[in-house]
Amino acid sequence: KTKPVSVLEDVVAVAAGAYHTVFLKEDSTVWTVGSNVYGQLGDGSTVGKNVPTKVFQGVTSIIAGEFYTLFVTYDETTEV
């Protein structure tokens, strides 16, 4: 029997792509985890991550597609 483990607190939104997941926290930071073949984690690399990694701040909403991640910042610009 396995037991769920909490890895992030204060998450207000979650978005999922084909092989990656994006989290938006209460403090407006974006955290990503999973495959990163196309740079979809937004950390400037193409190396996958198996633990959530903070990649941006000042974000109001997130969207993930099959192999991409988008988020809207406080100044209403869209970052990729």
Secondary structure as UniProt FT lines:
FT   STRAND          11..16
FT   STRAND          20..25
FT   TURN            26..27
FT   STRAND          30..34
FT   TURN            37..38
FT   TURN            40..41
FT   STRAND          49..56
FT   STRAND          59..65
FT   TURN            66..67
FT   STRAND          68..73
FT   TURN            74..75
FT   STRAND          78..79
//
